[in-house]
């Protein structure tokens, strides 16, 4: 009787061990983890991107681009000023006036095209910096989230204060930037990501705007008339009159 009871106890223990193993086995790919306190974190990606854009590397790249671009525009502007000066001193019947004016128009068009191309290239440079920053932030946020034991990391603004409120598109972007309505401060890993990436702590006051020159569209002050001057057919007045 005692042996039968012992065997029953062992059987119950083995069965219980199998059931527990089935419940907690990591081999069960369909098992859904329970959401507990501390499983969710958030990071203010938009704030970190602002910090990334004012980093020394990004700022230097934009400054170098602006300096080189202005050299090109300054050279064209200098040529325009010289041609305009020549035109201002020419008489209407000057045979060279038409040629000088054509040169002015040609260089003016080159200046405008260069300014437009520079503006587009600057926007592309900033877009590339944004994409690179997001890639770094994404990787750092995932690394810190895994290190701190978070299962989910949301990209969201940390508060409900809207920045762009002048247009429907701007307000819509601000709303979409806040998938978490009330993120708790205790699970904000934004500062940890900033420190990991070495971004500056403070943001400058001025906004990031290209410093290239505006396209030059102003025509020269004096536009020469190249039509021949008609000679007078009337006889000159006598001195006695």
Kinemage of the C-alpha trace (Angstrom):
@kinemage 1
@onewidth
@group {chain A} dominant
@subgroup {mainchain}
@vectorlist {calphas} color= white
{ca unk a 1} P 0.000 0.000 0.000
{ca unk a 2} L 2.838 2.331 0.880
{ca unk a 3} L 4.577 1.539 -2.464
{ca unk a 4} L 1.423 2.309 -4.436
{ca unk a 5} L 1.076 5.659 -2.651
{ca unk a 6} L 4.735 6.483 -3.369
{ca unk a 7} L 4.318 5.674 -7.068
{ca unk a 8} L 1.165 7.836 -7.256
{ca unk a 9} L 3.035 10.745 -5.661
{ca unk a 10} L 5.904 10.455 -8.159
{ca unk a 11} L 3.469 10.264 -11.064
{ca unk a 12} L 1.683 13.388 -9.861
{ca unk a 13} L 5.012 15.215 -9.522
{ca unk a 14} L 6.142 14.233 -13.013
{ca unk a 15} L 2.814 15.254 -14.539
{ca unk a 16} L 2.942 18.574 -12.739
{ca unk a 17} L 6.489 19.204 -14.004
{ca unk a 18} L 5.410 18.502 -17.597
{ca unk a 19} L 2.464 20.898 -17.338
{ca unk a 20} L 4.639 23.694 -15.908
{ca unk a 21} L 7.221 23.115 -18.663
{ca unk a 22} L 4.523 23.380 -21.330
{ca unk a 23} L 3.297 26.682 -19.896
{ca unk a 24} L 6.675 28.436 -19.618
{ca unk a 25} L 8.659 26.773 -22.399
{ca unk a 26} L 10.332 29.347 -24.712
{ca unk a 27} L 9.810 26.889 -27.552
{ca unk a 28} L 6.149 27.944 -27.668
{ca unk a 29} L 6.390 30.588 -30.395
{ca unk a 30} L 2.715 31.456 -30.147
{ca unk a 31} L 2.922 32.416 -26.487
{ca unk a 32} L 1.908 36.038 -26.008
{ca unk a 33} L 3.873 37.926 -23.324
{ca unk a 34} L 1.804 39.600 -20.661
{ca unk a 35} L 2.039 43.400 -20.559
{ca unk a 36} L 3.335 44.422 -17.154
{ca unk a 37} L 4.463 47.679 -15.603
{ca unk a 38} L 7.767 48.772 -17.125
{ca unk a 39} L 7.328 46.861 -20.397
{ca unk a 40} L 6.674 50.035 -22.427
{ca unk a 41} L 9.097 52.943 -22.887
{ca unk a 42} L 9.023 55.973 -25.162
{ca unk a 43} L 11.563 58.214 -26.855
{ca unk a 44} L 11.038 61.712 -28.265
{ca unk a 45} L 12.598 61.112 -31.687
{ca unk a 46} L 11.682 64.580 -32.925
{ca unk a 47} L 13.463 66.280 -30.050
{ca unk a 48} L 16.549 64.133 -30.605
{ca unk a 49} L 16.590 64.971 -34.318
{ca unk a 50} L 16.647 68.666 -33.396
{ca unk a 51} L 19.695 67.969 -31.228
{ca unk a 52} L 21.319 65.963 -34.026
{ca unk a 53} L 20.971 68.838 -36.499
{ca unk a 54} L 22.830 71.239 -34.212
{ca unk a 55} L 25.672 68.816 -33.541
{ca unk a 56} L 29.115 70.024 -34.550
{ca unk a 57} L 29.400 67.617 -37.484
{ca unk a 58} L 26.017 68.516 -38.999
{ca unk a 59} L 26.462 72.247 -38.429
{ca unk a 60} L 29.920 72.259 -40.009
{ca unk a 61} L 28.629 70.414 -43.072
{ca unk a 62} L 25.880 72.985 -43.643
{ca unk a 63} L 28.253 75.892 -43.012
{ca unk a 64} L 30.773 74.559 -45.529
{ca unk a 65} L 28.009 74.081 -48.087
{ca unk a 66} L 26.797 77.646 -47.571
{ca unk a 67} L 30.284 79.154 -47.877
{ca unk a 68} L 31.048 77.303 -51.121
{ca unk a 69} L 27.627 78.101 -52.570
{ca unk a 70} L 27.948 81.802 -51.832
{ca unk a 71} L 31.328 81.871 -53.612
{ca unk a 72} L 29.590 80.750 -56.808
{ca unk a 73} L 26.781 83.274 -56.442
{ca unk a 74} L 29.146 86.092 -55.489
{ca unk a 75} L 31.195 85.537 -58.642
{ca unk a 76} L 28.105 85.712 -60.848
{ca unk a 77} L 26.830 88.741 -58.954
{ca unk a 78} L 30.162 90.483 -59.475
{ca unk a 79} L 29.944 89.909 -63.223
{ca unk a 80} L 26.401 91.292 -63.251
{ca unk a 81} L 27.478 94.411 -61.376
{ca unk a 82} L 30.321 95.013 -63.841
{ca unk a 83} L 28.039 94.652 -66.875
{ca unk a 84} L 25.425 96.893 -65.303
{ca unk a 85} L 28.077 99.526 -64.709
{ca unk a 86} L 29.101 99.376 -68.374
{ca unk a 87} L 25.510 99.694 -69.522
{ca unk a 88} L 24.906 102.721 -67.331
{ca unk a 89} L 27.718 104.641 -69.048
{ca unk a 90} L 26.764 103.775 -72.628
{ca unk a 91} L 24.880 106.038 -74.975
{ca unk a 92} L 21.695 104.788 -76.578
{ca unk a 93} L 23.311 104.576 -79.982
{ca unk a 94} L 26.394 102.645 -78.793
{ca unk a 95} L 26.975 99.649 -81.078
{ca unk a 96} L 28.237 97.508 -78.155
{ca unk a 97} L 25.182 98.092 -75.982
{ca unk a 98} L 23.137 95.210 -77.420
{ca unk a 99} L 26.001 92.739 -76.944
{ca unk a 100} L 26.617 93.826 -73.350
{ca unk a 101} L 22.922 93.603 -72.549
{ca unk a 102} L 22.701 90.059 -73.954
{ca unk a 103} L 25.655 89.081 -71.770
{ca unk a 104} L 23.885 90.587 -68.773
{ca unk a 105} L 20.719 88.585 -69.436
{ca unk a 106} L 22.707 85.368 -69.913
{ca unk a 107} L 24.634 85.721 -66.650
{ca unk a 108} L 21.492 86.820 -64.810
{ca unk a 109} L 19.802 83.584 -65.916
{ca unk a 110} L 22.850 81.586 -64.817
{ca unk a 111} L 22.705 83.287 -61.409
{ca unk a 112} L 19.010 82.497 -60.937
{ca unk a 113} L 19.469 78.867 -61.999
{ca unk a 114} L 22.472 78.458 -59.709
{ca unk a 115} L 20.532 79.901 -56.766
{ca unk a 116} L 17.639 77.487 -57.357
{ca unk a 117} L 19.986 74.510 -57.667
{ca unk a 118} L 21.800 75.521 -54.481
{ca unk a 119} L 18.513 75.812 -52.608
{ca unk a 120} L 17.463 72.324 -53.741
{ca unk a 121} L 20.877 70.890 -52.870
{ca unk a 122} L 20.706 72.450 -49.400
{ca unk a 123} L 17.319 70.878 -48.781
{ca unk a 124} L 18.737 67.528 -49.880
{ca unk a 125} L 21.682 67.925 -47.500
{ca unk a 126} L 19.353 68.581 -44.550
{ca unk a 127} L 17.134 65.649 -45.586
{ca unk a 128} L 20.169 63.345 -45.607
{ca unk a 129} L 21.157 64.585 -42.155
{ca unk a 130} L 17.621 63.890 -40.914
{ca unk a 131} L 17.647 60.363 -42.335
{ca unk a 132} L 21.084 59.626 -40.863
{ca unk a 133} L 20.019 60.982 -37.458
{ca unk a 134} L 16.877 58.849 -37.412
{ca unk a 135} L 18.888 55.728 -38.257
{ca unk a 136} L 21.238 56.391 -35.333
{ca unk a 137} L 18.380 57.243 -32.959
{ca unk a 138} L 16.446 54.129 -33.956
{ca unk a 139} L 19.417 51.867 -33.269
{ca unk a 140} L 20.292 53.569 -29.976
{ca unk a 141} L 16.687 53.479 -28.728
{ca unk a 142} L 16.419 49.774 -29.448
{ca unk a 143} L 19.746 49.077 -27.752
{ca unk a 144} L 18.779 50.995 -24.605
{ca unk a 145} L 15.268 49.525 -24.608
{ca unk a 146} L 16.687 46.014 -24.717
{ca unk a 147} L 19.277 46.846 -22.064
{ca unk a 148} L 16.630 48.272 -19.722
{ca unk a 149} L 14.253 45.342 -20.273
{ca unk a 150} L 11.536 47.135 -22.241
{ca unk a 151} L 9.482 45.135 -24.719
{ca unk a 152} L 8.009 48.088 -26.617
{ca unk a 153} L 9.586 51.472 -27.374
{ca unk a 154} L 7.249 54.110 -28.810
{ca unk a 155} L 8.380 57.173 -30.772
{ca unk a 156} L 6.274 60.021 -29.428
{ca unk a 157} L 6.439 63.619 -28.321
{ca unk a 158} L 6.732 63.869 -24.565
{ca unk a 159} L 3.984 66.487 -24.155
{ca unk a 160} L 0.814 67.772 -25.778
{ca unk a 161} L 2.111 71.229 -26.699
{ca unk a 162} L 1.701 71.631 -30.460
{ca unk a 163} L 4.475 73.488 -32.286
{ca unk a 164} L 3.013 73.897 -35.792
{ca unk a 165} L -0.487 75.355 -35.514
{ca unk a 166} L -0.790 77.644 -38.560
{ca unk a 167} L -1.838 75.026 -41.133
{ca unk a 168} L -4.004 71.909 -41.189
{ca unk a 169} L -1.039 69.843 -42.387
{ca unk a 170} L 1.150 71.167 -39.565
{ca unk a 171} L -1.421 70.391 -36.871
{ca unk a 172} L -2.016 66.928 -38.361
{ca unk a 173} L 1.723 66.183 -38.229
{ca unk a 174} L 1.852 67.320 -34.604
{ca unk a 175} L -1.046 65.028 -33.673
{ca unk a 176} L 0.468 62.045 -35.477
{ca unk a 177} L 3.730 62.704 -33.639
{ca unk a 178} L 1.992 61.752 -30.367
{ca unk a 179} L 0.786 58.129 -30.527
{ca unk a 180} L 1.043 58.003 -26.719
{ca unk a 181} L -1.303 60.523 -25.148
{ca unk a 182} L -0.013 60.313 -21.561
{ca unk a 183} L 3.502 58.825 -21.555
{ca unk a 184} L 4.798 58.445 -17.992
{ca unk a 185} L 8.032 60.307 -17.317
{ca unk a 186} L 9.518 57.251 -15.616
{ca unk a 187} L 9.794 55.346 -18.921
{ca unk a 188} L 11.205 58.229 -21.016
{ca unk a 189} L 14.554 57.070 -22.439
{ca unk a 190} L 15.082 60.187 -24.602
{ca unk a 191} L 17.883 61.563 -22.434
{ca unk a 192} L 19.628 58.182 -22.332
{ca unk a 193} L 19.590 58.050 -26.136
{ca unk a 194} L 20.892 61.640 -26.376
{ca unk a 195} L 23.809 60.837 -24.083
{ca unk a 196} L 24.571 57.599 -25.935
{ca unk a 197} L 24.736 59.425 -29.283
{ca unk a 198} L 26.680 62.387 -27.871
{ca unk a 199} L 24.205 65.034 -29.026
{ca unk a 200} L 24.496 68.534 -27.485
{ca unk a 201} L 22.334 69.145 -24.449
{ca unk a 202} L 21.162 72.660 -25.314
{ca unk a 203} L 19.522 73.831 -28.523
{ca unk a 204} L 20.371 77.218 -30.060
{ca unk a 205} L 17.629 79.821 -30.349
{ca unk a 206} L 17.835 80.601 -34.101
{ca unk a 207} L 16.064 78.252 -36.487
{ca unk a 208} L 17.965 76.326 -39.138
{ca unk a 209} L 17.673 78.256 -42.403
{ca unk a 210} L 19.910 78.280 -45.492
{ca unk a 211} L 22.115 81.355 -45.706
{ca unk a 212} L 22.528 81.348 -49.477
{ca unk a 213} L 21.725 84.433 -51.524
{ca unk a 214} L 18.318 84.970 -53.043
{ca unk a 215} L 17.964 84.625 -56.839
{ca unk a 216} L 18.822 87.874 -58.632
{ca unk a 217} L 15.985 88.858 -60.950
{ca unk a 218} L 16.396 92.635 -61.137
{ca unk a 219} L 17.000 94.053 -64.573
{ca unk a 220} L 19.737 96.641 -65.177
{ca unk a 221} L 18.747 100.204 -64.520
{ca unk a 222} L 19.458 101.396 -68.075
{ca unk a 223} L 18.338 99.272 -70.977
{ca unk a 224} L 20.066 100.485 -74.146
{ca unk a 225} L 18.146 101.243 -77.287
{ca unk a 226} L 20.044 99.912 -80.292
{ca unk a 227} L 17.839 101.291 -83.061
{ca unk a 228} L 19.690 103.747 -85.413
{ca unk a 229} L 19.090 107.427 -84.813
{ca unk a 230} L 17.330 109.164 -87.693
{ca unk a 231} L 19.217 112.123 -89.141
{ca unk a 232} L 17.414 115.422 -89.433
{ca unk a 233} L 16.587 116.546 -93.017
{ca unk a 234} L 15.929 120.140 -92.085
{ca unk a 235} L 18.714 122.659 -92.887
{ca unk a 236} L 20.504 124.157 -89.927
{ca unk a 237} L 19.349 127.572 -88.848
{ca unk a 238} L 21.539 130.492 -89.948
{ca unk a 239} L 23.358 132.539 -87.414
{ca unk a 240} L 21.614 135.693 -88.592
{ca unk a 241} L 18.168 134.417 -87.626
